[in-house]
């Protein structure tokens, strides 16, 4: 990452594979070793989150993947 003085933020250009990426931002103030998550993303502890997990299987001789399981749940 590099700091862009004109926009006053950090930037990066990455080549990523297709798929789902899970990431979080954190900040650290000069002189304080602790990371702070709320300065960048805010606090959303009362938000209800819905997730769906899809499980696929592909055997060695198979040409396609088969959906073998689905699980949906809410996390709060």
C-alpha positions as CSV (number, residue, x, y, z in Angstrom):
1,X,0.0,0.0,0.0
2,X,1.1,3.5,-0.6
3,X,-0.1,6.8,0.9
4,X,-1.8,9.2,-1.5
5,X,-1.1,12.7,-0.2
6,X,-3.7,14.4,-2.4
7,X,-6.5,12.1,-1.3
8,X,-5.2,11.6,2.2
9,X,-5.6,7.8,2.2
10,X,-3.7,4.6,1.5
11,X,-4.1,2.8,-1.9
12,X,-3.2,-0.5,-3.4
13,X,-3.8,-2.2,-6.7
14,X,-4.0,-6.0,-6.5
15,X,-4.7,-8.9,-8.9
16,X,-7.2,-11.2,-7.1
17,X,-8.7,-14.5,-8.1
18,X,-12.5,-14.8,-8.6
19,X,-14.4,-15.7,-5.5
20,X,-15.4,-14.4,-2.1
21,X,-13.0,-12.4,0.0
22,X,-13.4,-11.6,3.6
23,X,-11.3,-8.8,5.0
24,X,-11.4,-6.1,7.7
25,X,-9.7,-2.7,8.2
26,X,-8.1,-1.6,11.4
27,X,-6.2,1.5,12.4
28,X,-3.5,2.2,14.9
29,X,-2.6,5.6,16.4
30,X,1.0,6.6,16.6
31,X,2.5,5.6,19.9
32,X,-0.4,3.2,20.7
33,X,0.3,-0.5,19.9
34,X,-3.4,-1.5,20.0
35,X,-5.4,-1.8,16.9
36,X,-8.8,0.0,16.6
37,X,-11.5,-1.5,14.4
38,X,-14.2,1.0,14.9
39,X,-12.3,4.0,13.5
40,X,-12.5,2.5,10.0
41,X,-15.6,0.3,9.8
42,X,-17.8,1.7,12.6
43,X,-19.6,-0.4,15.2
44,X,-22.4,-2.6,13.8
45,X,-22.9,-4.9,16.7
46,X,-26.7,-4.7,16.6
47,X,-26.8,-5.6,12.9
48,X,-28.3,-9.0,11.9
49,X,-26.1,-10.9,9.4
50,X,-27.4,-13.6,7.2
51,X,-25.1,-16.3,5.8
52,X,-25.5,-19.1,3.3
53,X,-22.9,-21.9,3.0
54,X,-22.9,-24.0,-0.2
55,X,-20.8,-27.2,-0.1
56,X,-19.7,-28.7,-3.4
57,X,-18.0,-32.0,-4.2
58,X,-16.0,-32.9,-7.3
59,X,-14.5,-36.4,-7.7
60,X,-11.3,-37.1,-9.6
61,X,-13.1,-38.4,-12.7
62,X,-16.0,-35.9,-12.6
63,X,-16.3,-33.1,-15.1
64,X,-18.5,-30.9,-12.9
65,X,-19.0,-30.1,-9.3
66,X,-22.1,-31.3,-7.4
67,X,-23.9,-29.4,-4.7
68,X,-24.0,-31.7,-1.7
69,X,-25.1,-29.4,1.1
70,X,-26.7,-26.0,1.9
71,X,-26.8,-24.3,5.3
72,X,-28.3,-20.9,6.0
73,X,-28.2,-19.1,9.3
74,X,-28.4,-15.7,10.9
75,X,-25.8,-14.3,13.3
76,X,-26.3,-11.4,15.6
